[in-house]
Amino acid sequence: MFVDNRSNFRPRLNATDLDPDKSAACISLRVAYGITPAGLVLAEALEEPSDSLGVTSLCLGSSWSLRGSVHAQRARVTCQDVIVRAGTRSPVSIRVWGERRWTRTGSGFVPSAPLAWSSLALSAQVAFGGTKKLPPGMVNGLPHPGLTISEPRNPIGLGLQHEEEGALGEALPQIEFVDAPMASPCARPDPAVLWLEQANALLRVPTHARPDEANEVELLLRFLHPAHHRAWGKRLDPGDAVLITGASKAPVAFDLSESPVVVSMRQNRAWKRIGSHVRHVAIDLDRSRVEILYGHSASYSSAKPVTDVRVEARVAS
C-alpha cells in the first residue's frame, strides 16, 4: 500500500487483516497543541507514532491521560477533588490529600488527619502501590527466607501493606479515585496513575501479556495505564469538550481540534475520503499542552484492497 504524504505531518500507516474477507487500514497522527483561553493552538507536528499504543488499526474508542500539578484553591487545603470530563462521558473524580498515616484505634486502624498542602504532582509515586521487603518469617503457615512483594500495577507508589499489624505509621496514597478510597491497610484500590509513561510501565507488563496482535492492545493499555478502564470509552470526536476542574483556581477547558490532515484511500480507481476520530488525548497541566493521537481508519473487502493512501493538509475553512 503506497502512502502519498503531501502534508508537513508525520503519519503512520498500519494495515490489519480482520478476517479472511475483511481488512482495515489506519493512518495515525500525533499533534501537539497549546492550551490557551481561546482554545487549542497548533504547537508542533510530532514524530510518527512508534509504540504499541499508536499502531492499532481498530479505532474503537478514545482514551485520555493526565499529568502535572494540582494547586490548592484556597489556604490550608487538606483535601481537594479534581474532576475530568471528556465529551458526554461520565466524569472521573480524583481526590488529592495532604500527607496521612495509619493510626491505631481501639478496633483497628484509621487514617490520621491530613496535613495541609499547596501543590502536589499527579505522580505514580503518591498513588496506591509500592514495593516492600519482608524479613524472614512465616507466610501462609510456611517459613520463608525473606520476600519482596510489589503492587504490579504501580510498584513505586504508596500504601501497599502485607499485613495490618505492620501498617502503624505507614503512609497512605495522596491521590486516589473518589469511588475507590483506601478503606483499610490491606485494601487494594485502583491506583490513580493517570499517565501512560509513569510507574515503570513497561516493567510492569508480564511477558505472557505482551500482545502481538492489534486486537490485544487494550490488554496492554490496562497494564501500562492502570486508570485506562476509567479514562477509555466511546469515541471522542473533534468539537467534543474537555473540562478539568479542581486542578487550579481556574478550570482547564478546551474543545478537541479537528485532525490537521485529510486522508483519502483508493480502491481500484475510486478515491474515498476517510473520516477521523480522536484516539488519545494526553493533557499536561504544567506545560498547558495537549498531545492528540488521531486515527483515520476504514475497513474494506479483501477482494477490493486499498492500493493507495493520500495525506493532505486540511485547508482552513
N, C-alpha and C positions, 0 to 999 in steps of 0.2 A: 504494500500500500504506500503510495507516494504522497508526501506532505509538501505542499507548496505554501511556505510561510512568507507572507508578504507584509507582516507586521514587525514591530520592534520588540515584540514579546517573545518568550521562550517556551512555547507549549511542548507537551509531551504526548505522544500517541500511544495508546495501549489497545490492542485488539484481543478479544477472547471468544472462544467457541463456547456457546451456551449449551448446545446440544448438537446432534449430527446435522440438523436442518436450520440452525439459527446461530448467528454470531452477533457480537456487539463491538463497537468501537467507541473510544472516548478520548477526547483531547482535554488534557488537564493543564491548568494555567494558574500560577501563583502571582499575585499582585499585592503590593503594599500601598496602604493609604494612610494619610494623616487624619486624625480626628480634629475637626475644627467646629466652631459654633455654627457654621453654615453647612456642616455635613462632612462627608468623606472627600478628601482631596487626593488625587493620584500622587504617590510619592516616588515609586520606582518599580520597574519590571524586575522580577526576581528570576533566579536560575530555575530551570525546569524541575518539576517535582521528581525526586530521585529515590525516595524511600518507599516502603511497602504501603504507606498510607496514601501515597499520591498517585498510584498507578492502576488501581482497580477500575475496571471499565463499567461496573454496575453502580450507577449513581442513584442509589435507592433512597438516600436520606441525607441529612446535613447534621453536622456537629459543631460545637464551639469549644474553645478553651480560653482560660483567663489567667493572667498573671499580673503582678505589680503590687503596690502597697495600698492598704486601706488606711484612711486618715480619720481620726476621731472627729465627729461632727460637733462636739462641744467639750468643754473642760471636764476632766475627771471621768472619762468614759471607762467603764469596765466591761461592757458588752455592747456589740453593735451588729445589726443584721445587714448583709449585702444581698440584694435581690437582683437576679439576672433574668430578663425577659427577652425572648427571641421570637419574633413573629407572633403567631397566635397560640404558641405552646404554653403549657403550664409553667409558671416561673420556678426557678431554682433558688432556694434561700440558703445562704451560708451564714453561720453565726461566728463572730470573731470575739474571742475572750481575752481578757488580761490573764496573766500567769495564775494558774491554780495548781493545788497539790491535794493529794488524798489525805484526809484526816480521819481519825478513828472516832466513832460514836459508840454508844452502848450496844447497838445491834449490828455494827458493821463499819463501812467507810462512806464518807461523803466528801465532795469537793470543798476545798476552802473557799472563802470569799475571793473573787477575782481582783487582782491588782489593776490600777488604772493604767492606761496606755494612750499614746498619742498617735502612733502609726505602727502598722505591722504588715510585713510582706506576706502575701498568699503563697507561702512556701511549703513544699512537701515536708520540710523539717519540723514544722509545727502542726501538721495534720496527724491523724491517728496512724500509728505504725511503730516501727522500732526494731531493734535487734538487742538481744540480751544473752549474756554468757552465764550459764548456770554452773555452780560449783559441783563437784562430785556428790552424789546422793542417790535418792530413790525417785523414780518416775514410774507411775502406774504399778508400784509394788516391785519394780526391778531396779537393781543397782546400775549406776552409770558413772563413767569416769569424768564427766563434765560435758555439757552440751552448749551449743549456740542455737538459739531459736530466733526466727525472724518473722515479721509480718510480710508475706510475699508480695502484697500489693504496694507496700511502702516501707522498705526496711530502714529508712533514715528518719522515720517520724518519731512521735511521742505517744506514750500511753500503753504500749504493749506490756502485759503482765502475764507471768506464768502461773502464779497462784496469788490469791487475795492477800495472804499474810505478808507478802513482800511489797505491797503497794504503799505502805505508810510513808508519806513524804515524797512520793514519786509524782512527777508532773503529768497533767492531763493535756490533751490536744488543745491548741489555741484557736484552730479553725475546724469547724465541723458542720455537717448539714443539720439544719434546724430539726428535720424529722428523724435524725439518726444521732442523738447525743450519746456521749459516753455515760451509760447508765450505771455501770459498776466496774470495779477494777479489772475484771477478766472479760469484759464485753469486747466484741469485735465489730465495731461500727464501720460503715463505709468510710474509707479515708477521703477527706475533702482535698484531693490532689486534682487540680483543675488545669494543669498544663502538661502537654504531651512529653516535654523534654525532662520533666522533673523525676525525682525518686529513682535514679539509676534505672530508667525504664527498661532498656534492653537487657540488663542483667536480671530483670525480674521475669522475663518470659521463659518458661520451661522449654527445653529443646523440643520436646514432643508436641508443643503447642504452637511452634512457629509455622505459620501457614505457607503453603506453596501455591495455593490457588486463590484467585481473586475473591471467590465466594466465601473465603475464610478470613477475610481482612477484619470483619467485625470482631472475631475472636481475638485477633492480635490487638485491636484497639482496646479491648477490655483489660488487657494486661498493661498496655502502655499508658492508658489514661483511665485510672480507676473510677473517675466520675463520668465515664463515657456513657453509661446507660441512662444518666440523668441529662447529659448535655446533647445526646443524639436523639433525633426524632424525624418527623416528616420533613420534607424538603423545605429549605428556606430559599426564597426567590428574591431577585432584585426588587427593591422597594420595601421589603419587609423591615420593620423597625426593630432595633436592638436598644434596650434601655437597662442601664445598671444604676441602681440607687443604693445609697449607703456606703459607697466606697470613698466618697469625698463629700464636701458640703454641697456641691452642685452635681446633679445627675449627669451621667455619661450617656448621651443619646445620639444615634445616627441611624440612617436608613441604608440598607445594603445597596451597594452600587451595582450597576449592570456590568457584565463582562465587557472589557475594553476591546474585545475582538469579535468578529463574526466568522463562524465556521460553516463551511459547506462541504458536503460529501457527494461524490459522483458514483452512481450505479449505471453501468452501460454508458449512455451519452447524456443522461439526465442529472443535473445538479440540484441538490436539495439543501436548503439552509437548515442547520441544526440548532435547536434552542439550547439554553444553558440553565444551570441551577448552581446555587452556592453549596459546595460540598463541605467546607470547613471554614470557620471564622476564628482566627487567633487574635485575641484582644490583649494588648499590652498597656496597662493603665499608666505606668510610669513614663512611657515614651509617647503617649497619646497616639498610638499606632495600631492599625489593624492589618493583618495579612489575610487575604481571602483566597481560598483554593476553589476555582471554578471548574465545573465539568460540562463539556459539550458532548453529549452521548447520543447514540442511536443504535437500535438493533436492526438487523436486516437478514434476509434469507440467504443461506449459504449458496443457493443456486444463482443468486444475483448479487455477487460480492461488491463491496465498495472498493473501487480501484484507486481513487484519488481523494485527497482532503486538501481544502484550501482555507488558509487562515488569513484574514484581512483585518486591519484596524477598523474599529467601529467609527463611523462618521457621526460627529455630534449633531443632533437634530435641533 
